[in-house]
Amino acid sequence: MGFRIGSYYIGSSEPQISIANEEIIPSPPSNWTSGYNFVYFTFNNDADCTVLINGKDEPLFVRSGQGFSIGAEHPPIYSFKIVEDSIPFTWAGIY
């Protein structure tokens, strides 16, 4: 298996509040031909919530303060949605 190395970081510049089922990963710059694929990704939540990752229909429960993260050995993250409204969170990714 190859090793993936990211080039740049992006993420929350301040704490955010979720809107139900809204994509938290921003659209890429207009001159890109594809979206972000994060080889490292971390999500931190301040309330219990469920999330949808990469378009899957099966939500994952994330306990308050537990968070969620992936590294280069995992499939990249290209979509991340919080199912519930009003969940305080931050995120960061390396692509």
DRENDO-1510 file (C-alpha; in Angstrom, 1 decimal, always signed):
<recs>
REC; n; res; u; v; w
REC; 1; MET; +0.0; +0.0; +0.0 .
REC; 2; GLY; +1.3; +3.4; -0.9 .
REC; 3; PHE; +1.7; +6.3; +1.5 .
REC; 4; ARG; -0.4; +9.5; +0.8 .
REC; 5; ILE; +1.0; +12.9; +1.7 .
REC; 6; GLY; -1.2; +16.0; +1.8 .
REC; 7; SER; -0.2; +19.4; +0.5 .
REC; 8; TYR; -2.5; +21.9; +2.3 .
REC; 9; TYR; -4.6; +22.4; +5.4 .
REC; 10; ILE; -8.1; +23.8; +5.6 .
REC; 11; GLY; -10.8; +23.8; +8.2 .
REC; 12; SER; -12.8; +25.8; +10.7 .
REC; 13; SER; -11.5; +29.3; +11.3 .
REC; 14; GLU; -13.8; +29.5; +14.4 .
REC; 15; PRO; -16.4; +27.2; +16.0 .
REC; 16; GLN; -19.4; +26.5; +13.7 .
REC; 17; ILE; -23.0; +25.4; +14.3 .
REC; 18; SER; -24.5; +22.7; +12.2 .
REC; 19; ILE; -27.4; +23.0; +9.9 .
REC; 20; ALA; -29.1; +19.6; +9.5 .
REC; 21; ASN; -27.6; +17.5; +6.6 .
REC; 22; GLU; -25.6; +20.4; +5.2 .
REC; 23; GLU; -22.2; +19.6; +3.7 .
REC; 24; ILE; -19.5; +20.9; +6.0 .
REC; 25; ILE; -16.7; +20.5; +3.4 .
REC; 26; PRO; -16.6; +23.6; +1.2 .
REC; 27; SER; -16.7; +23.6; -2.5 .
REC; 28; PRO; -13.3; +23.7; -4.1 .
REC; 29; PRO; -12.0; +26.7; -6.0 .
REC; 30; SER; -13.7; +27.2; -9.4 .
REC; 31; ASN; -10.7; +26.3; -11.4 .
REC; 32; TRP; -10.5; +22.7; -9.9 .
REC; 33; THR; -11.9; +19.8; -11.8 .
REC; 34; SER; -12.8; +17.8; -8.7 .
REC; 35; GLY; -13.6; +18.4; -5.1 .
REC; 36; TYR; -11.5; +18.0; -1.9 .
REC; 37; ASN; -10.2; +14.5; -1.0 .
REC; 38; PHE; -8.9; +14.7; +2.5 .
REC; 39; VAL; -6.1; +12.2; +3.4 .
REC; 40; TYR; -6.2; +13.4; +7.0 .
REC; 41; PHE; -9.5; +14.7; +8.5 .
REC; 42; THR; -10.6; +15.5; +12.0 .
REC; 43; PHE; -14.0; +16.5; +13.3 .
REC; 44; ASN; -14.6; +17.8; +16.9 .
REC; 45; ASN; -18.2; +18.0; +18.3 .
REC; 46; ASP; -19.5; +19.6; +21.5 .
REC; 47; ALA; -22.8; +17.6; +21.5 .
REC; 48; ASP; -23.9; +14.1; +20.6 .
REC; 49; CYS; -24.6; +13.8; +16.9 .
REC; 50; THR; -24.8; +11.5; +13.9 .
REC; 51; VAL; -22.8; +12.1; +10.8 .
REC; 52; LEU; -22.9; +10.9; +7.2 .
REC; 53; ILE; -19.6; +10.3; +5.5 .
REC; 54; ASN; -18.9; +10.1; +1.8 .
REC; 55; GLY; -22.6; +9.9; +0.8 .
REC; 56; LYS; -23.3; +6.7; +2.8 .
REC; 57; ASP; -26.9; +6.3; +4.0 .
REC; 58; GLU; -25.9; +4.8; +7.4 .
REC; 59; PRO; -25.1; +7.5; +9.9 .
REC; 60; LEU; -22.4; +7.1; +12.5 .
REC; 61; PHE; -23.1; +8.2; +16.1 .
REC; 62; VAL; -20.4; +10.5; +17.6 .
REC; 63; ARG; -20.6; +11.1; +21.3 .
REC; 64; SER; -20.1; +14.7; +22.6 .
REC; 65; GLY; -16.4; +15.4; +22.7 .
REC; 66; GLN; -15.5; +12.1; +21.1 .
REC; 67; GLY; -14.8; +13.5; +17.6 .
REC; 68; PHE; -13.8; +11.6; +14.5 .
REC; 69; SER; -10.6; +11.4; +12.6 .
REC; 70; ILE; -8.9; +9.5; +9.7 .
REC; 71; GLY; -5.3; +9.2; +8.6 .
REC; 72; ALA; -3.5; +8.3; +5.4 .
REC; 73; GLU; -4.2; +4.6; +5.9 .
REC; 74; HIS; -8.0; +5.2; +5.6 .
REC; 75; PRO; -10.1; +6.0; +2.5 .
REC; 76; PRO; -10.1; +9.8; +1.9 .
REC; 77; ILE; -13.0; +11.9; +3.1 .
REC; 78; TYR; -14.8; +13.9; +0.4 .
REC; 79; SER; -18.2; +14.5; +2.0 .
REC; 80; PHE; -19.1; +15.0; +5.7 .
REC; 81; LYS; -22.6; +16.0; +6.9 .
REC; 82; ILE; -24.0; +16.3; +10.4 .
REC; 83; VAL; -27.5; +15.0; +10.5 .
REC; 84; GLU; -28.8; +17.3; +13.3 .
REC; 85; ASP; -29.2; +21.0; +13.6 .
REC; 86; SER; -27.4; +23.2; +16.2 .
REC; 87; ILE; -24.4; +21.0; +16.9 .
REC; 88; PRO; -21.3; +23.0; +17.8 .
REC; 89; PHE; -18.2; +21.7; +15.9 .
REC; 90; THR; -14.9; +22.4; +14.3 .
REC; 91; TRP; -13.1; +20.5; +11.6 .
REC; 92; ALA; -9.7; +20.4; +9.8 .
REC; 93; GLY; -8.4; +18.5; +6.8 .
REC; 94; ILE; -5.3; +17.9; +4.8 .
REC; 95; TYR; -5.6; +17.4; +1.1 .
</recs>
